Amino acid sequence: MRILVTGGAGFIGSFLCESLLDEGHEVICLDNLFSGFRRNIQPFRTNPSFEFIRHDVVEPILLEVDQIYNLACPASPVHYQYNPVKTVKTNVMGTINMLGMAKRVKARILQASTSEVYGDPQVHPQPEEYWGHVNPVGARSCYDEGKRVAETLMMDYHRQNAVDIRIARIFNTYGPRMSIDDGRVVSNLIVQALRGEPMTVYGDGSQTRSFCYISDLVRGLRMLMDQEGVHRPVNLGNPVEVSILSFAERVREQTGTGSQIRFEPLPSDDPVRRRPDIAQARKLFDWEPEVELKKGLRLTVDYFDDLLRK
């Protein structure tokens, strides 16, 4: 098939492009390189089945494709709060543009949504039926509400125009090719530890996250895309819940650092608990994560260690 991946030079997008190429598909990678990097797609730039187009999804583009994975949007608070209006535009106008393309060429489209649609959840773990607890006017709302509107647009294009949609609610994902300065907890703690700097933990570290390794997530995205008739949101994440303080201690152990942990005030609207209910993914296409945190963290630490030595 001929497959478009928007945000294809980003962390998740580049692994998705690579996976699709390995299966023999033609892949068009669309990215404006705001938070993506050419180095992420360098290993397959010479593949004749791969094409890179530097383009912003906010602007219309005409392409003929069979499938669309819409991953274009900065996903870390540092990046999406840098220009919050642009973040909203990417989520809303970018999604409209991709849905318009899918409608015109009758392509199946998958929207990369996020666990942030649940906000600071009052239901735990979070099933897809939960509507969330989101601050619509907070500093994070450009991303949270942008993704919620993107889901609305997907459902409305499906109901009104019979567009064949998929919606993946992605929980915390980690692995090689993460940006060194993206401000997310995994990269922050690993980079600080490797540099021998104090490791920043916000609040008292009791807040929890669920960390899914990149290969598991990409497998889940592809399985969801290939599943027939699934037009409702599906959680993709690791149901193993870890406190941030416990995670920091694991990073210290893996890196062998002497860094001390430094506690800072908790950012506004930061979720206290986050864990996906993945019963739907298990039931619909028999998916669940396979890579344990210890193994995935080792691979990620090795990547950052190599990057910092260059």
Steps between C-alpha positions, in 0.01 A plus 500: 500500500589867471492638854530856631648560846467859620754584770706218350836647603399504865566242770197275441457593134850395394462155657161466331651595161775244553253226591285570193804503270615167644164355393553620143264799495567832329526768769463876471635679807353847551664718766579870554792402731376713790549215747616228257855445378657399170727262691196293599424415137860495374533119516237456227533822296661299218219242492325545160165435668547796737423863425547798733300820454567800724153641551275635775167316528329829582538576128304285251683245287380268223628141504370163382532242777329187636550566870579803719656493845449852641773541764589865429504700824765578763434265790712637785393796717820693416421483129122531495497791747767687302233605250162392640296660220702306242446182703123549483524574127701183441243291684195662343594630154756226446245232583240664273752502215587133549134401533423694183771303321369171641148586385615597151719196427302256722799426722482350848629749758635450852513791741772494766307624801629497855435401860493876564135497387432353846668799670561447871272194516245433770455144374787250530614324289361694204263314263402645162148566630632755754444858375790648693569785742674770297564867576388678178686825582826373653853513361468142370158545340640590157609136475232329711203678342664500157515122507143478629380714206702281264309198630171689451595578140590136435165377630303767311676428169423133558133558581439768235730387218564130576876558529669181623660623825709360785579683827792393721524652848873474562634487856859582605739348246879489519802367314786601270455810278329699775613861491774582746326823609131416467431554869329165558576294806689213332742712299535757780605247763726295272685803361542657845632171638746448215629856540537457876249779565231498770199295384181703504190342652188715522282493809591221741538247218195297602315586178489207261545433130491189281793469260460317168807417289495637145498164318190391692320823416583485127376140489178615667451789257540270201269234646234763568533642148461154346203401717171518311208706629656658812386862490510583870804609703733226626756537780858398419736500796662287767268413791797461739488808723823650639551795734727774367729468802531125442572565132773750593662238722495252210673756278766555767559126515518458120737794449716439806486873571579672825234763428274598786125545460378861516134563575320788326140630525245303297403679174140619463247242377760222519309168528542324834431149366510362148445138396316366198226242504600300189214247508375626162838458327530150646147407392501657153843402370678311778754774574694566817854622573780244503815701584561526874608834644845373601584393144344805333674737739836335428456554125393861556790580736745353246352722226533820705847401621613460139332828397669697781842362410479628140 
